Amino acid sequence: MSMFDKNLEGLRQKNLLRKICDRGAIPSGKDPSKILISGIEYVNFASNDYLGLAGRIELAEAAKKAIDTYGAGAGASRLLAGGTEIHNELERSIAEFKATEAALLFNSGYTANISAIPALAGEDCTIFSDELNHASIVDGCRLSRAKKIIYRHTDTEHLSGLLEQSKGEKIVITETVFSMDGDIAPIADLLRLCKDHKALLYLDDAHGTGVLGEGRGTLKHFGIEPDSSIIQMGTFSKALGSLGAFIAGDKAVIDWLVNTARGFIFSTALPASVVAASLAAIGLIRSDKRLIERLRTNRACLFDGLKQLGFDTMKSETPIIPLNTGSIENSLSLSQQLSDQGIYAPAIRPPTVPTPRLRLTVTAAHTGSDMEKLLSALKEWQSAKK
Ligand SMILES: Cc1ncc(COP(=O)(O)O)c(C=O)c1O
């Protein structure tokens, strides 16, 4: 038995072994709230495609047209002519959408965080990072030569004390909508603290973009005007139904990233097809206000139903709704029972989160009967446990 076999066996015994799960092809026009896994159709309560855009014909057509024009691959990094006019157009569109001077594309949200954070926080800087920040932020902090300080989740009093004791350059990093908990960071308070302590505020708006503030994200949701102390990161891979990410901020920040962010400099550009799909998604969000309205209504409906059943939804305020099940075993058994009834909602376990849970996500594509099906399966699980 190799060292890896032994380690894998250790994970299996602790119920922590992960498996890749592939989905089947979605025939065009099929209901985006459904997912096909090993030939079985499930109602999908695990997708980050909050607006149901990933399968939309408008995105596919834009991507196909870009492939016909520019080919399948980019062939080189942006600095070596891997980009196209579509890349520039998406950056202009994001800068407008986020009300910033400029924006820069990255190949994924993970790449954006592990590239931008070390570029922005050099060795004379101190990073203050929320304890529940996403793994890509954690890894970005690890790659940075800055000093790192972790503050308690959304605890501005704790952060304030830590900022007080620190000298030199500072950057506070937080998710806006926390990806596993669905709560929203206290952005106005964080910004006030940053201003008091002359710190930059880096916002990972992966789950706010397309969801909050008429799709423009969490700053807009709170009515906060972006300024030079704020750097906004966001992804195209979630509510925008495509792939890739961006940093939006002052032109000087973006120019600095072009010159120093290693995941931007040393990586092939996104293919034009993917970029064109993201542009189409922004177009849809701008033109069809009903998309976000449907997401809001569905979220309220499912959340009320879960509350009526007495579920602990932790601090969820968004379409990400965790169910605190109390143990890894409960999470796995609930997920299995839902799966047996045609509902896809995987258990999320440590080390991804400190508390095992079911992470439900509700989207604009879910129907009333999808949500009823989930609620009645959850009720059955509760009755069987009594
Ligand atoms: C908060 C947050 N940031 C960054 C990422 C990474 O984004 P991507 O999937 O585009 O790499 C994720 C993805 O799960 C996320 O939840």
The ligand as an ORCA input file, in Angstrom:
! r2SCAN-3c Opt
* xyz 0 1
  C     -15.910     33.399     -2.651
  C     -15.265     32.704     -3.808
  N     -14.189     33.267     -4.364
  C     -13.569     32.687     -5.420
  C     -14.031     31.506     -5.958
  C     -13.332     30.896     -7.120
  O     -14.032     31.183     -8.293
  P     -13.883     30.269     -9.575
  O     -14.803     29.110     -9.392
  O     -14.259     31.155    -10.708
  O     -12.438     29.827     -9.617
  C     -15.170     30.898     -5.417
  C     -15.677     29.634     -5.999
  O     -16.240     28.794     -5.401
  C     -15.792     31.510     -4.309
  O     -16.874     30.952     -3.749
*
